[in-house]
């Protein structure tokens, strides 16, 4: 079985298996909209910028990449049962290569993330426009594309730790990731450096549309590097639960 054929088979298998569990993601998107819509609307209006800067940056930087992960039993049992290690050990016994596993997992991630962010940004755009904010659909589409590129790049890092390490190490990596991004978001607000969310949108409005293409280009590089790193990790790691 060829590389892409095997990878697509794994991705489609996982997507089909988790189909109804995507409802959890839809519920989570609705929860995020409750916070991000009024926050973004206030930022566009220039209200309470320091507090809003911290909240919007932290939510976007930490949570958007997580929308590429379907909430399922494997995820929920990662700490207690080391479920990802068990799953990878099982897959390694099948007639599929580590590279197919790595590419298939990233394809699954990219598809889930694209669908989740497409819904998130469409609803966000409609709700913010309904609240009176003056937003261009073209600019907002490029803005969404920029954040998709960022989210995919960061989520690939998550996948590396997810499939290549034990559940406990994966948990502590996630915790460290949150702490670092919390510090970055808070520092930008405290020192009044600027707001990443608003700055990215304003840059696109001011003609710097290429930052969206740059973000996608970086994510493409991340896919290539991620496949290689994950493949190497799957080949070298131990699979003791």
GINORHU-V410108 format. One record per pair of residues at least 24 apart in sequence whose ideal C-beta (glycine too) atoms are under 8 Angstrom apart, sorted by sequence separation. I is the first residue (numbers start at 1). J is the second residue. D is the distance in Angstrom with one decimal. If there is no record, write none. Layout:
I&J&D, I&J&D
This chain:
35&59&6.5, 36&60&7.9, 118&144&7.7, 121&147&7.6, 32&59&7.0, 117&144&6.6, 117&147&6.9, 32&63&6.5, 117&148&5.3, 114&148&6.7, 117&151&6.5, 113&148&7.0, 29&67&7.1, 113&151&5.9, 28&67&7.3, 113&152&5.9, 69&109&7.4, 68&109&4.6, 25&67&6.4, 68&110&7.3, 70&112&6.0, 110&152&6.0, 113&155&6.2, 28&71&7.8, 69&112&7.3, 109&152&7.4, 68&112&5.0, 25&70&6.4, 67&112&7.6, 68&113&3.2, 24&70&7.4, 25&71&6.9, 67&113&5.9, 109&155&5.7, 24&71&4.2, 109&156&7.1, 22&70&6.1, 65&113&7.6, 68&116&6.8, 21&70&5.3, 67&116&3.9, 21&71&6.2, 67&117&6.1, 106&156&6.3, 109&159&5.9, 21&72&5.1, 18&70&4.3, 64&117&6.8, 67&120&6.9, 106&159&6.4, 147&200&7.5, 18&72&5.5, 105&159&5.7, 146&200&5.6, 64&120&7.9, 143&200&6.4, 105&163&6.3, 143&201&4.8, 146&204&7.1, 102&163&7.8, 140&201&7.7, 143&204&5.5, 101&163&7.5, 139&201&7.0, 142&204&4.9, 153&215&7.7, 149&212&7.0, 156&219&7.9, 139&204&5.1, 146&211&5.9, 149&214&7.8, 150&215&5.7, 153&218&5.6, 157&222&8.0, 139&205&5.2, 146&212&4.3, 149&215&2.9, 153&219&4.7, 156&222&4.9, 160&226&6.4, 164&230&6.3, 142&209&5.4, 145&212&4.3, 148&215&7.6, 149&216&4.4, 152&219&4.3, 156&223&6.6, 159&226&6.7, 163&230&6.3, 147&215&7.7, 148&216&7.5, 149&217&7.8, 136&205&7.2, 143&212&7.4, 146&215&4.7, 149&218&6.2, 150&219&7.7, 153&222&4.3, 157&226&7.7, 160&229&5.8, 164&233&3.6, 142&212&4.3, 145&215&7.1, 149&219&4.4, 152&222&6.8, 156&226&4.0, 160&230&5.5, 163&233&7.5, 164&234&6.6, 145&216&6.5, 148&219&7.6, 152&223&7.6, 159&230&6.6, 163&234&6.8, 165&237&7.4, 160&233&6.7, 164&237&5.8, 88&163&5.5, 84&162&5.6, 84&163&5.8, 10&91&7.9, 85&166&5.9, 85&167&7.0, 64&147&6.0, 68&151&6.8, 84&167&6.4, 40&124&7.0, 44&128&7.4, 67&151&7.1, 68&152&7.2, 78&162&7.9, 82&166&5.5, 83&167&6.7, 65&150&7.7, 82&167&4.6, 10&96&7.0, 64&150&7.3, 65&151&4.4, 69&155&7.4, 81&167&7.4, 82&168&7.8, 84&170&7.0, 25&112&7.5, 29&116&6.4, 33&120&7.3, 37&124&6.0, 41&128&5.3, 60&147&6.6, 64&151&4.4, 65&152&7.6, 68&155&4.6, 80&167&7.5, 32&120&6.8, 36&124&6.3, 40&128&5.8, 45&133&7.3, 79&167&4.7, 44&133&4.8, 65&154&4.2, 66&155&7.5, 69&158&7.2, 78&167&3.8, 79&168&6.2, 6&96&5.2, 10&100&6.5, 14&104&7.5, 22&112&7.5, 29&119&6.0, 33&123&5.8, 37&127&4.6, 41&131&4.8, 44&134&7.8, 65&155&4.1, 77&167&7.9, 6&97&7.1, 10&101&6.5, 14&105&7.8, 25&116&5.5, 29&120&5.0, 33&124&6.3, 37&128&5.8, 41&132&7.7, 44&135&7.5, 41&133&5.3, 66&158&7.7, 78&170&6.2, 79&171&5.5, 7&100&5.0, 11&104&4.6, 15&108&5.9, 22&115&8.0, 26&119&7.4, 38&131&7.8, 40&133&7.7, 65&158&6.5, 78&171&7.1, 1&95&7.5, 3&97&7.6, 6&100&3.7, 10&104&3.1, 11&105&7.6, 14&108&4.9, 29&123&7.3, 33&127&6.6, 37&131&7.2, 1&96&7.1, 9&104&7.2, 10&105&7.3, 3&99&6.2, 7&103&3.8, 8&104&7.1, 11&107&4.0, 15&111&6.5, 3&100&6.0, 7&104&4.0, 10&107&8.0, 11&108&4.3, 15&112&7.4, 6&104&7.0, 10&108&7.5, 1&100&7.5, 4&103&7.4, 8&107&6.7, 3&103&6.6, 7&107&5.8, 11&111&6.9, 110&223&7.6, 62&177&7.4, 62&178&5.7, 106&223&5.8, 62&181&5.1, 61&181&4.6, 62&182&7.7, 106&226&5.9, 106&227&6.3, 58&181&6.6, 61&184&7.2, 58&182&6.1, 61&185&6.4, 102&226&7.3, 103&227&5.2, 106&230&7.7, 102&227&4.8, 105&230&7.2, 102&228&7.9, 57&184&7.6, 58&185&4.1, 57&185&4.1, 58&186&7.8, 99&227&6.6, 102&230&3.8, 101&230&7.7, 102&231&4.6, 101&231&7.8, 54&185&5.4, 57&188&6.3, 53&185&7.7, 54&186&5.7, 57&189&7.5, 98&230&7.8, 99&231&4.6, 102&234&6.6, 98&231&4.6, 101&234&6.2, 54&188&7.7, 97&231&7.9, 53&188&6.3, 54&189&4.0, 61&196&7.1, 53&189&4.3, 60&196&7.1, 98&234&4.0, 60&197&5.3, 98&235&5.2, 51&189&7.5, 57&195&6.2, 50&189&5.2, 56&195&6.6, 57&196&4.9, 50&190&7.9, 57&197&5.8, 53&194&7.6, 56&197&4.4, 50&192&7.1, 53&195&4.1, 56&198&7.4, 92&234&7.1, 52&195&7.4, 53&198&7.7, 49&195&7.0, 88&234&6.5, 92&239&6.9, 89&239&3.8, 88&239&6.4, 43&195&6.6, 89&241&7.5, 86&239&8.0, 43&197&7.0, 44&198&7.5, 85&239&5.8, 43&198&5.0, 85&240&7.6, 86&241&5.4, 85&241&5.4, 40&197&7.1, 82&241&4.5, 81&241&7.2
